[in-house]
Amino acid sequence: METVMSTISTRPASSEAFAGNSWTFRPAAVLKRWCVAYLNWRLRQTAIAELAVLSDRELKDIGLKRGEIENAVTNTLKRECAFNR
């Protein structure tokens, strides 16, 4: 029997993921920023949903309480954004 596992990347999407020169065409740059923001929001929502299905014991094993899930996800992403600059 084969076991399939998936992971959630906590690394936020960046504007480099999209091709093109954003400074040459302003509407495209606005659309790219919106798209990156939306993708980052979806990543956060997915991570929160994945953590929410864990039991209290599993959360305790990774050092979280149920009420800390959203804060842990958003602070982690903000910290990674700051280090990637």
C-alpha positions in Angstrom: 0.0 0.0 0.0 1.3 3.4 -1.0 1.0 6.3 1.4 0.7 9.7 -0.1 1.6 12.7 2.1 1.3 16.4 1.3 2.8 19.4 2.8 1.9 23.1 3.0 4.6 25.5 2.1 4.7 28.4 4.5 6.8 30.4 2.1 4.6 33.3 0.6 4.3 33.7 -3.1 6.5 36.5 -4.5 6.1 38.8 -7.5 9.1 37.0 -9.1 6.7 34.1 -9.7 5.1 36.1 -12.5 7.0 36.9 -15.7 7.3 40.4 -17.1 8.5 43.9 -16.2 6.0 45.4 -13.7 7.5 48.8 -14.1 6.7 49.0 -17.8 3.0 48.4 -17.6 1.3 49.8 -14.6 -2.1 47.9 -14.8 -0.1 44.6 -15.0 1.9 45.5 -11.9 -1.3 46.2 -10.0 -2.8 42.9 -11.1 0.4 41.0 -10.1 0.4 42.6 -6.6 -3.3 41.7 -6.2 -2.6 38.1 -7.4 0.3 37.7 -5.0 -1.7 39.1 -2.1 -4.6 36.7 -2.9 -2.2 33.7 -3.1 -0.6 34.6 0.2 -4.1 34.9 1.8 -5.1 31.5 0.4 -1.8 30.0 1.8 -2.7 31.3 5.2 -6.2 30.1 5.0 -5.1 26.6 4.0 -2.5 26.4 6.8 -5.1 27.5 9.3 -7.5 24.9 8.1 -4.9 22.2 8.2 -4.0 23.1 11.8 -7.6 23.4 12.9 -8.3 19.7 12.1 -5.5 18.5 14.4 -6.5 17.3 17.8 -5.6 19.3 21.0 -2.9 16.7 21.7 -1.3 17.0 18.3 -1.4 20.8 18.6 0.2 20.5 22.0 3.0 18.3 20.5 3.9 21.2 18.2 3.6 23.8 20.9 0.3 25.4 20.0 -3.0 25.9 21.6 -6.2 26.0 19.5 -6.6 29.7 20.0 -3.0 30.4 18.8 -3.4 28.8 15.4 -4.2 31.9 13.3 -1.6 34.1 15.1 1.1 31.4 14.6 0.4 31.2 10.9 0.3 34.9 10.2 3.4 35.7 12.3 5.4 32.9 10.7 4.6 34.3 7.2 5.4 37.9 8.2 8.7 36.7 9.7 9.6 34.8 6.5 8.7 37.8 4.3 11.0 40.0 6.3 13.9 37.6 5.9 13.4 37.1 2.2 13.8 40.8 1.4 
